[in-house]
C-alpha cells in the first residue's frame, strides 16, 4: 500500500491550524508544517498534534510549497492550506483510495469551496475551484511562481477527480481579508515587474466594475446575502489595486528617469 505525506504552509494560524491538522491526522504518519515565522503559537500547536514543524523564510507561494514538497517522506503528497479542512467524507474517500494497491491515477483534483463567517458548511452555490492537490511526487510539482500555487504535472500524467469537497475558511473578517489581499496585490505587482509585463492604463477604469461583476454574478456572491456583497467589493478593490500599484511603479520609474536627465549626478552607480 502506498504511503501518503501531507504538507501545509502557514504563518500565524493558531486559531485555525488545530482543526486543519486533526481532520487529516488519520490519513498519514507524515504531516509536515512549513512555517514562515509565526508568533502566535502555530508551531507549538502543530507539533503537539504530531506534525513535523520546519521553519523557512517566506519566498512566495509556489516556492514555499516546493520547499514543503522536498521535506515529505512518501511518494504521494496531499497539500492542504492552513485555512482549509478536509471533512470526514472526503477523508474517508482518500483513505479508501490508498487501501489495497493504491490510487489508479497519478494525480487527483479536489473541489475546494469557500465558507463565509457564520456559514456551517459550504453554501450550495458557493464558488469553488478544483485544483490538483493529491499527486505522486514523480508526476507533479508545484510551480515556482511566487503568486500562483498550482501543481505542474508531467506529460501524460493520469488525472482523476475526487467526489468530496475541501471546506475553505478563507475569511476571518472583512478587514483581515482586505489586509491579505493588499499584501497579495503587492506580490502580483512584483510578479508583473519580474516578467516584464505591462497592463493597459485603461484597466484602471474597468478593473473594479468588471471584477465586482465577476465576483458578485460570476462567482454567485449575489446568492450569499450581505456578506456576499461585501466580499465581492473587497475582491474588486483588490483586483483594481494590483493594477494601480503596477501603474504607480511605472510612473515612479518614469519620474526617476526624468530626474536623472535633468540632474546628471543621479546617474552615478550606487557603488561608485
N, C-alpha and C positions, 0 to 999 in steps of 0.2 A: 504494500500500500504506500503510495507516495505521501511525503510529509509536506506540511504547509507552514510557511512563515508568514507572519502578519506584521506590517510596519505602519507606523503612524508618525507624522511630523507634528510638532506642537511648540507653542510658546504661550505661557500664561493661560492655561486651560484647566486650572484646578477645579472650576465649577462644573466642567463637563467631562473630563478625562476618565473619571471612575466609571461612569455609565458606559462610555465607549469601550473600555477595556473589558469590563465584566461581560458585555454582550458577546465577545468573541473568545473568551478565555478557554472555553471547552473545545475550540477548533484547532488549537496549536500549542505546542510546547516551546514555541519560539516567537514571542511578541517583542518587537523592537520599537522603542520610542526614541526618536531623534529630536532632541530639544535644542532650541537656539537661544536659550538664556532666560528661562522662566524665573521669576522672583516670587511667585505666589504659592509655591509648594507643588507644582505639577509633577516635578521629577520624583519627589518623595512619594506621592500618591501612586504614580505608575510603578515605581519599584516595589512598593508594598503589595501591589496586585500581581507581581510576578514578571513584569516587563523588564527587559534589559534596556536601561536608560543610557543613551550616548549623547554627549554634547557635540554640536557642530555649529559654528558661526553661520548665520543666515547668508546663503549665496544666491537665493532666488528659488522659486517654487520647483522647477524641474530639476535643478542641480541638487536641491536638498533631498528630493525623492530618489534621485540616483544614488546619492550617498547612503540613504537608508537601505536601498536595494543591496548595496555591497555589504551591509552588516548582517544580512539574513543568512541563515544556515542551510535552508532547504531549497529544493528545486522549484517548488511552487510558491508564488508570492500573492498575498492579498493586501491591497492598500486601502486603509480606512482613514479618513481625516478625523481630527480630534473633535469636531462638532457633528460627527455622524454616529449613528447607532444601527447595528445590524439586529433587526428584530428576530424573534425566536423562529418564525417560519423560514426566514432566509438562512439563519444559522443551521437549521435542520437540513435545508436543501444543500448547503455547502458540505455539511458533514456526510450526507449520503453520496455526494459526488466523489468524495475521497474514500469511500468504503470499497472494498473489493479491489479491482485492478486500477481504479482511479479514473480521472476525467478522460473523456473521449476527445475533447477538443484541446487546442493549445492555449486558448485564451477565452475569457468569458466577459461579456458586457453585463453590467448590473445597473438596473434602474435606480436613480437617486432622486428622491422627491423632497422638496423643501417643506419645512413645517414652521409656520409663524408662531410667535409667542401666543399662548392661550389655546393653541390647537393641540388636541391629544394625539392626533395621527395625521398623516398627510391628507389634505383636502382631496376630494375625488377629482378635482380639476387642477390640482397643484402642478406647477411647472416642474418638469423632470428632464434629466439627461440620462443617457445610458452609455457611459464610457467603459472601456476595458479597465477592470480593477483586479481581476483574478487571472493570473497568467503564469506560464512557465518562463523561468528566467532566461532560458536559452532561446526563447522565441520572441521575447519582447523586452523593451527597456524604456524607462521614462525619457522623454525628450529633454535635452539640456536647456531648454528655453527658460529664462528667468521669470516669465509671466504666464506661460501656458504649461499646465501639468497634464500631459497626455502620454499614453504608452504607444511608442512606435513599435510595430510588430514586424517580424521578419517576413520576407516574401513567402507566400504560400501557407502562412500560419492559419490554422483552422480556428474559426471564431464562432462561438455559440452565445446564447443569452440565457441568464437565469430568470426564473419566474418571480422571485422575491424582490422587494424594494428596500433600499437603504433609507433610513429616516435622517434627513439633513436639517439639523437645528442651527441654521446659519445666522439667525438674527437674535442677538441678546437683547438689543434695544435699537431704536432708530439712530440714536446718537453714536452708539458703538459701531453700527453698520456704516454710518457715514464716515467715521474715522478710518475704518478699514478700507472703504472704497477710496477715500482720499489718498491713503498710502499706496493703494494699488494703482491709482492713476499716475502717481509719480513713477512707479515701476514701468508702466506702459509707455510713458513719455520717454523714459530712458531707453526702452527697447526700440522705439521708433528711431531715436538718435543713433543707436548702435547699428541698426540695419540700414541707415541712410534713407529712410522713408520720409516723404513729405506729404502731409494731408492738405487738401484744399482749404483756403480761408473761408469758403462758403459753408464749410461744415460747422463753423462756429454758430451759424444761424439756424441750421437744420438739425444739429445733433440732439439737442434737448427734446424738441417736439417729436422727432422721429423715434427716439428711443423710449419716450413716455408711451407712445402708441404701441411700440414693440412689447413693452412690459405689461401695460395695462390691458391691451387687447390680445396681442400675440401670445403672451405668457399667461393670459387669463387671470391676471391680478384683479380684474374688474369683478370677478366672482368671489373675491376674498374679503369683501367689505371694506371698511375704512382702512384697515391695516394694508390691504392690497393697494389702495390708492397711494398711501404714504410711501410704501416701499417702491412703487413704480416711480414716484417722484425722485426718491433717492437714486434709483438706478439711472434715470435720465440725467440727473445732475452729474453723476459720476462719469457717464459717457461724454457729456459736454466738457467736464473738467479735464479729461485726458487730452482732448483736442486743444483746449485753451492753454494748458501748460506747454503743449508742443509748440503752439504759436508764440507764446511768451518767450520761450527759449530761442526761437528763430529771431524774434525782434531784438532780444538781448545780444545775440551774436552779431546781428547787423549793426546795432549801435556800437558794439565794441570794435567792429571793423572800421566804421566811420571815424571813431575816435582815434584809432591808430593812424588813419590817413592824415588827420589834422595835427596830431601830436606824435611825431616820428619817434620820440624817445620810448613810447609804449611798445614799439616793435622789438625791443631788446629781448633776447632769450631770458627766461626766468632764472636760469642758472648762470647767466652772464653778468 
